[in-house]
Amino acid sequence: MSADALREQIRAQVRTALGAKATGADSSVASVSALMQRFEAGYAAANAEAIVACFAPDVVWTLPDSRVLQGRAACLAFLKERFASPTGPKFSDSHMNVLGQTVVQNYKVSVPLPGGQSATLDGTDVYQIRDGLIARKDAYWKQIGAPKPATATAAAAAAPQGVVVPLRVGTAAHAAALTDLFKRLAASPALLQAAQSGLLRFDMRVDEAAVKAVAAGAATPTPATAATPPTAPAGTSAMAATTAIDPAACCSSCKAGKACDCKGDTCELHDHPADVPELKGVIGEKLLKTLPPSVKTVRLHPKAVLTPLGKEALRKRGITIERGIKS
């Protein structure tokens, strides 16, 4: 065989091989395109089952907010919830680019914003195909150009300047102080107007564990929890903060513009002596934990029983014990 004939034979074999490879590639592209068409049709019909049928059993779907759905069941539940919501995202202008076993999809997505408005974002999804099914779906939504909701800083700047009252609710005593605060708001038109206009605002933090403990104790009262709690803990910041707004919310003397004449009343708007709580029943460590930090002296009822743990708790806090009945 001549050299020219050998070269021609090699060229023919190469052309045959390249033709077969091209045919296989075309077939693969057609298969992936058909899969994505079924996927798009499922979205158009809001058919969660049809969409999930295009997924591999172990599919991994990463959402634009970084949540990750794993498996068909999780994807099905998510899609049903999305389609059932009237405020779910709306998709349009979809364009698919099939690159072998990878598909890149570009589209527009309209999402709702607070106040009844909406924003249209650019979206890009990247799909990985395995064995004729979608094995991975990564979604990205571009926030550039989307209207931004008013920030907390801007809202605070627009609001009138006033007094911010820190409220901490974690014990029964705190809850009592909170109740007393709202009673004073209801009784004082000036305080109520200040709260409604934003001149008086509240920053409330709740100790969840402590609240649950208090609720559990209230549900199953014992002799220890039956002890009389202090009516208003001294040093409550919420009470003190109202002084600068409406001192006349105190007693009749204050309302008349005279010197405070509250006597034994612990309204907390003025510097009254702290009340000495009287404890009754069986006094244990649990009950003593409800006493506010400002309590330095307690009075034990003649029939009260102080447990060893209760006595140790009083000692550690440096609380003085008195015995007798309130005069």
C-alpha positions in Angstrom: 0.0 0.0 0.0 1.3 3.4 -1.0 1.9 6.2 1.5 -1.0 8.2 -0.1 -3.4 5.3 0.2 -2.4 4.8 3.9 -3.0 8.4 4.6 -6.4 8.3 3.0 -7.4 5.2 5.0 -6.4 7.0 8.3 -8.4 10.1 7.3 -11.5 7.9 6.6 -11.2 6.2 10.0 -10.8 9.6 11.8 -13.9 11.0 9.9 -15.9 7.9 10.9 -14.9 8.2 14.6 -15.6 12.0 14.7 -19.0 11.4 13.0 -20.0 8.8 15.6 -18.9 11.0 18.4 -20.8 14.0 17.1 -23.9 11.8 16.7 -23.6 10.7 20.3 -23.2 14.3 21.5 -26.2 15.4 19.6 -28.2 12.6 21.2 -27.1 13.5 24.7 -28.0 17.2 24.1 -31.4 16.2 22.8 -32.0 14.0 25.8 -31.1 16.7 28.3 -33.2 19.3 26.4 -36.2 17.0 26.5 -35.7 16.6 30.3 -35.6 20.3 30.9 -38.7 20.8 28.7 -40.6 18.5 31.0 -39.2 20.3 34.0 -40.3 23.7 32.6 -43.8 22.3 31.7 -44.2 21.2 35.3 -43.4 24.7 36.5 -45.8 26.3 34.0 -48.6 24.0 35.2 -47.7 24.4 38.9 -47.4 20.6 39.1 -45.1 19.7 41.9 -45.2 15.9 41.1 -44.2 16.5 37.5 -41.3 18.6 38.5 -40.0 16.1 41.1 -40.2 13.3 38.6 -37.4 15.1 36.8 -35.2 14.9 39.9 -32.8 12.1 40.9 -33.8 10.4 44.1 -30.9 11.9 45.9 -31.2 15.4 44.3 -29.7 18.4 46.1 -31.4 21.7 45.6 -29.8 24.9 47.0 -32.2 27.8 47.2 -31.3 31.5 46.7 -31.5 32.0 50.5 -28.9 29.2 51.1 -31.4 26.7 52.3 -30.6 23.2 51.0 -33.3 20.6 50.1 -32.1 17.0 49.9 -34.1 14.3 48.3 -37.4 14.2 46.3 -39.6 14.3 49.4 -38.2 17.6 50.7 -38.4 19.1 47.2 -42.0 18.0 46.8 -43.1 19.5 50.1 -41.3 22.8 49.3 -42.9 23.0 45.9 -46.4 22.3 47.2 -46.0 25.0 49.8 -44.7 27.5 47.2 -47.5 26.8 44.7 -50.2 27.1 47.5 -49.0 30.6 48.4 -50.6 33.5 46.5 -47.5 35.6 47.3 -44.9 33.1 45.9 -42.3 34.1 43.3 -43.4 34.5 39.7 -41.0 33.4 36.9 -40.7 34.6 33.3 -38.3 35.0 30.3 -36.6 31.7 30.8 -33.6 30.7 28.6 -31.8 27.3 28.7 -28.2 26.7 27.7 -27.4 23.0 27.5 -23.7 22.4 27.9 -23.3 18.6 27.9 -24.5 17.3 31.3 -24.7 20.9 32.7 -27.6 23.3 32.1 -27.5 27.0 32.8 -30.9 28.7 33.0 -31.4 32.5 33.0 -34.8 34.0 33.9 -36.6 36.9 35.6 -38.3 36.4 39.0 -40.8 38.7 40.6 -40.8 38.6 44.5 -43.2 40.4 46.9 -42.0 43.2 49.2 -43.5 44.7 52.4 -46.2 47.2 51.7 -47.7 45.3 48.7 -44.9 46.2 46.4 -42.8 43.7 44.3 -39.3 43.6 42.8 -38.1 41.9 39.6 -34.7 40.2 39.9 -32.4 38.4 37.6 -32.1 34.7 38.3 -29.6 32.0 37.3 -29.9 28.3 38.0 -27.2 25.7 37.3 -28.3 22.1 36.9 -26.1 19.0 36.9 -27.6 16.0 35.0 -26.9 12.4 35.9 -28.4 9.3 34.3 -31.0 11.4 32.5 -32.3 13.2 35.7 -31.5 16.4 37.6 -29.0 15.5 40.3 -28.2 19.0 41.5 -29.9 22.4 41.2 -28.2 25.6 42.4 -30.3 28.8 42.3 -29.0 32.4 42.4 -31.1 35.6 42.5 -29.3 38.9 41.9 -30.4 41.6 44.4 -28.7 44.4 42.5 -31.2 47.1 41.5 -34.0 45.8 43.7 -35.6 48.5 45.9 -34.5 48.1 49.5 -37.0 48.3 52.4 -36.5 51.1 54.9 -33.8 50.2 57.4 -34.2 50.2 61.1 -31.8 53.1 61.3 -33.8 55.2 58.9 -37.0 54.4 60.7 -35.5 55.4 64.0 -34.3 58.6 62.5 -37.7 59.4 61.3 -39.4 58.6 64.6 -39.6 61.4 67.3 -36.9 61.3 69.9 -38.0 60.1 73.3 -37.4 57.8 76.2 -36.6 54.2 75.6 -37.6 52.1 78.6 -35.7 48.7 78.9 -38.0 46.0 80.2 -36.6 42.6 81.3 -39.2 39.9 82.0 -37.7 36.8 83.6 -39.3 36.4 87.0 -42.7 36.8 88.7 -41.5 40.1 90.2 -40.6 41.4 86.7 -44.1 40.4 85.4 -45.7 42.2 88.3 -43.7 45.4 87.5 -44.7 45.2 83.9 -48.4 44.9 84.8 -48.1 47.9 87.2 -46.4 49.9 84.4 -49.4 49.4 82.0 -51.8 50.2 84.8 -50.0 53.6 85.1 -50.1 54.1 81.3 -53.9 53.5 81.4 -54.4 55.9 84.4 -52.3 58.8 83.0 -53.5 60.4 79.7 -50.1 62.1 79.4 -48.1 58.9 79.6 -50.5 57.1 77.2 -50.2 59.9 74.7 -46.4 59.8 75.0 -46.4 56.0 74.3 -48.8 56.4 71.3 -46.7 59.2 69.8 -43.4 57.3 70.2 -42.0 59.7 72.8 -42.1 56.7 75.2 -41.0 53.4 73.8 -40.2 50.0 75.3 -37.4 47.6 74.6 -38.7 44.3 76.1 -36.5 41.2 76.4 -37.9 38.0 77.8 -35.9 35.3 79.5 -37.7 32.3 78.0 -36.3 29.7 80.5 -37.3 31.8 83.5 -40.7 32.5 82.1 -41.4 28.8 81.6 -40.2 28.1 85.2 -42.6 30.8 86.5 -45.4 29.4 84.4 -44.8 25.9 85.7 -44.8 27.1 89.3 -48.0 29.0 88.8 -49.7 25.9 87.2 -49.0 23.7 90.3 -49.0 26.0 93.3 -47.3 24.8 96.5 -47.2 26.3 100.0 -43.9 27.9 99.0 -45.4 29.6 95.9 -48.3 30.8 98.0 -46.1 33.2 99.8 -46.9 36.9 99.4 -44.6 38.4 96.7 -43.4 41.9 96.9 -46.0 44.1 95.2 -43.5 46.2 93.2 -39.8 45.4 93.2 -37.6 48.4 94.0 -35.3 49.8 91.4 -37.4 48.7 88.4 -36.1 50.7 85.4 -39.5 51.0 83.7 -40.9 52.8 86.8 -37.9 55.1 87.1 -37.9 56.0 83.4 -41.4 57.5 83.7 -40.3 60.1 86.2 -39.0 62.5 83.5 -42.3 62.3 81.6 -45.1 62.5 84.1 -44.3 62.6 87.8 -48.0 63.4 88.4 -48.9 59.8 87.8 -47.9 59.1 91.4 -50.1 60.2 94.3 -52.7 62.9 94.9 -50.1 65.3 96.3 -48.0 64.9 93.1 -51.1 65.6 91.0 -51.7 68.8 92.9 -48.1 69.9 92.3 -47.1 69.5 96.0 -44.4 67.4 97.6 -44.8 63.7 97.3 -46.8 62.3 100.2 -47.0 58.6 99.2 -45.9 57.3 102.6 -45.6 53.6 102.3 -46.6 53.4 98.7 -43.9 52.0 96.4 -44.8 53.7 93.2 -41.1 53.8 92.1 -41.6 57.3 90.7 -39.8 58.7 93.7 -37.2 57.5 96.2 -39.4 55.5 98.5 -38.0 53.1 101.1 -38.0 49.6 99.8 -40.8 47.4 101.0 -40.0 44.4 103.2 -41.8 41.3 101.8 -43.4 38.9 104.2 -42.9 35.2 103.3 -45.3 32.6 104.4 -45.7 28.8 104.1 -42.7 26.6 103.3 -39.8 28.8 102.1 -37.3 27.1 99.9 -34.6 28.0 97.5 -37.0 28.1 94.5 -39.2 30.7 96.1 -36.3 32.9 97.0 -35.1 33.0 93.4 -38.2 35.1 92.6 -37.1 37.9 94.9 -35.7 40.9 93.1 -32.0 41.7 93.6 -33.0 44.9 95.5 -34.5 43.0 98.4 -32.1 43.1 101.4 -34.5 42.2 104.2 -37.4 39.7 104.4 -39.9 39.1 107.1 -40.9 35.6 108.0 -44.5 34.9 109.2 -44.6 33.2 112.7 -45.9 30.0 111.1 -43.5 30.1 108.1 -41.1 27.2 107.7 -37.6 28.0 106.4 -35.9 25.0 104.7 -32.1 24.5 105.1 -31.7 25.3 101.3 -33.8 28.4 101.7 -31.7 29.6 104.7 -28.5 29.0 102.8 -29.8 30.9 99.8 -30.7 33.9 102.0 -27.2 33.8 103.6 -25.5 33.8 100.2 -27.5 36.8 99.1 -26.9 38.6 102.3 -30.6 39.0 103.1 -31.5 39.9 106.7 -34.3 37.8 108.2 -37.0 39.3 110.4 -39.8 37.4 112.2 -43.2 38.7 113.0 -46.4 39.9 111.4 -46.5 43.1 109.3 -47.7 46.1 111.4 
